[in-house]
Each structure stands twice: as structure tokens, then as C-alpha cells.
Amino acid sequence: MAEIHAALSHEPLDVVGALNAVVSPDCGAVASFIGTVRREAADAANLEKNVTALEYDAHPELAWQQLHTIAEQACDKWDVQHLVALHRVGSCPLGEPTVVIACSAPHRADALEACRWMIDELKTSVPIWKKEIYDGDATWVGNG
């Protein structure tokens, strides 16, 4: 049975802690994805504007449940022994990590594929919403 930790956080994400949590003497591979706030707008209508921050909102219970469910699915699909999935909610300044996925497996292919699948699935299925903040303006964009 895989060890899973999935959480939403109003506080800055502990990237090093997430990586350390998945390290295991039984696993030869650790894969991770760290998403951060970038200056370039994701919303095509606002490409000329610079992002100054992101704001994330989520349905707390449903978002956590779905995040945990897809983590379980990743561990079932691949030989993942440890998986951490964290997502920020609230206001996030430029450069701050907003999502961290870390997983370990005995072999690199399983760790890498599970990590990639997790972030893609999170973006499409977890009820988390993203607002881009610009100088004097803001827009809700995409699905996380």
C-alpha cells in the first residue's frame, strides 16, 4: 500500500519537505513537479499585461477528496510507493510554488509517468480555480 499525503494549504508550500517525504531506501527514483507563479499571463486576452500574483480558490472538501483520489489512482496505475500532492489556495506572489507533486518508485519510469499524469489530472479534475492579478485588474482563467 502506497503512502499518500494530499493537501490544500493557505501557507507557502514546503517543497523540500515534500521531496524528503517521498525519499525511501526501497525506491530508486524520485520525480517531482513544482508549479510556480510566472509573470506571463495565461489568459490570451491579457497577454500584454504582467501578472503580479495569482489567487487560488477551491472547494475545500471536494478539492481535497479529488486530489487524494487521483493520488490513489496514480499509485494503482504505477508502482509508486510514496506520493505527496500539495496545492496552494489564497494569494501567491510571483515565483512562489503553487503546486507540488512528488512521488517515489523503485524505478524511474513509474515515478516520472505517475508525476506527469498527476499534474495533468489535477489541472483537469480538481475543483481549484485560478485568478490572475495584474496592475489594477484581474481575470479568472482556465481550470487551475
C-alpha positions as CSV (number, residue, x, y, z in Angstrom):
1,M,0.0,0.0,0.0
2,A,1.4,3.4,-1.0
3,E,1.8,6.2,1.4
4,I,-0.1,9.3,0.2
5,H,-0.2,12.8,1.5
6,A,-2.6,15.2,-0.3
7,A,-3.4,18.7,1.0
8,L,-4.5,22.2,0.2
9,S,-2.6,25.0,2.0
10,H,-3.1,28.6,2.8
11,E,0.6,28.8,3.7
12,P,3.6,28.6,1.4
13,L,4.3,25.1,0.2
14,D,7.2,23.2,1.7
15,V,8.9,21.9,-1.4
16,V,11.9,20.4,0.4
17,G,9.6,18.7,2.9
18,A,7.5,17.2,0.1
19,L,10.6,15.8,-1.5
20,N,12.0,14.5,1.7
21,A,8.7,12.8,2.5
22,V,8.9,10.6,-0.6
23,V,12.5,9.5,-0.2
24,S,12.8,5.8,0.7
25,P,15.5,3.2,0.7
26,D,13.1,1.0,-1.2
27,C,12.8,3.5,-4.1
28,G,15.5,4.3,-6.6
29,A,13.6,7.2,-8.2
30,V,12.0,10.4,-7.1
31,A,10.1,12.5,-9.6
32,S,8.7,15.9,-8.9
33,F,6.8,18.8,-10.5
34,I,6.8,22.3,-9.0
35,G,4.5,24.9,-10.5
36,T,5.2,28.5,-9.7
37,V,3.7,31.9,-10.4
38,R,5.0,33.3,-13.6
39,R,4.8,36.9,-14.9
40,E,3.4,35.9,-18.3
41,A,-0.5,35.8,-18.5
42,A,-2.1,32.5,-19.2
43,D,-5.3,34.3,-20.4
44,A,-4.8,35.1,-24.1
45,A,-6.9,38.3,-23.8
46,N,-4.4,39.6,-21.3
47,L,-1.0,38.7,-22.9
48,E,0.1,42.4,-22.9
49,K,-0.3,42.6,-19.1
50,N,2.2,41.4,-16.5
51,V,0.9,39.0,-13.8
52,T,1.7,40.4,-10.3
53,A,0.2,37.5,-8.3
54,L,-2.2,34.5,-8.6
55,E,-5.1,33.9,-6.4
56,Y,-6.5,30.3,-6.0
57,D,-9.9,29.3,-4.7
58,A,-11.1,25.8,-4.1
59,H,-14.0,23.8,-2.9
60,P,-12.1,22.6,0.3
61,E,-13.7,19.2,0.9
62,L,-14.2,18.3,-2.8
63,A,-10.8,19.5,-3.9
64,W,-9.0,17.5,-1.2
65,Q,-11.1,14.4,-1.9
66,Q,-10.4,14.6,-5.6
67,L,-6.7,15.3,-5.0
68,H,-6.5,12.2,-2.8
69,T,-8.5,10.1,-5.2
70,I,-6.2,10.9,-8.2
71,A,-3.1,10.2,-6.0
72,E,-4.6,6.8,-5.2
73,Q,-5.2,6.2,-8.9
74,A,-1.6,7.1,-9.8
75,C,-0.3,4.7,-7.2
76,D,-2.6,2.0,-8.6
77,K,-1.5,2.6,-12.2
78,W,2.2,2.8,-11.5
79,D,4.5,1.2,-8.8
80,V,4.6,4.4,-6.7
81,Q,5.4,3.8,-3.1
82,H,5.1,7.4,-1.8
83,L,3.2,10.4,-3.2
84,V,2.8,13.9,-2.0
85,A,0.4,16.3,-3.8
86,L,0.1,19.9,-2.4
87,H,-1.8,22.9,-3.8
88,R,-1.9,26.5,-2.6
89,V,-5.0,28.4,-2.1
90,G,-5.2,32.1,-1.5
91,S,-2.9,34.8,-2.8
92,C,0.5,33.8,-4.2
93,P,3.2,36.3,-5.3
94,L,5.5,35.9,-8.4
95,G,7.9,33.0,-8.1
96,E,6.0,31.2,-5.3
97,P,5.3,27.5,-5.7
98,T,1.6,26.9,-6.1
99,V,1.6,23.1,-6.7
100,V,4.0,20.4,-5.7
101,I,3.8,16.8,-6.8
102,A,6.5,14.4,-5.6
103,C,6.5,10.6,-5.9
104,S,8.9,7.8,-5.5
105,A,9.0,4.4,-7.0
106,P,11.6,1.6,-7.3
107,H,12.2,2.6,-11.0
108,R,12.3,6.0,-12.8
109,A,9.7,5.2,-15.4
110,D,6.9,4.7,-12.9
111,A,7.9,7.8,-10.9
112,L,8.1,10.0,-14.0
113,E,4.9,8.8,-15.6
114,A,2.9,9.0,-12.3
115,C,4.2,12.5,-11.7
116,R,3.3,13.7,-15.2
117,W,-0.2,12.1,-15.0
118,M,-0.8,13.5,-11.6
119,I,-0.3,17.2,-12.6
120,D,-2.3,16.7,-15.8
121,E,-5.2,15.1,-14.0
122,L,-5.1,17.7,-11.2
123,K,-5.4,20.5,-13.7
124,T,-8.4,19.0,-15.3
125,S,-10.4,17.3,-12.5
126,V,-9.7,19.0,-9.1
127,P,-12.1,21.9,-8.3
128,I,-9.5,24.6,-7.9
129,W,-9.9,28.0,-9.7
130,K,-7.1,30.5,-10.6
131,K,-7.4,34.2,-10.8
132,E,-4.5,36.2,-12.5
133,I,-3.9,39.5,-10.8
134,Y,-2.4,42.4,-12.9
135,D,-1.7,46.0,-12.0
136,G,-5.2,47.3,-11.3
137,D,-7.1,44.3,-13.0
138,A,-7.8,40.6,-12.5
139,T,-9.2,37.7,-14.5
140,W,-10.3,34.2,-13.6
141,V,-8.6,31.8,-16.0
142,G,-8.8,28.1,-17.0
143,N,-9.0,25.3,-14.5
144,G,-6.1,25.9,-12.2
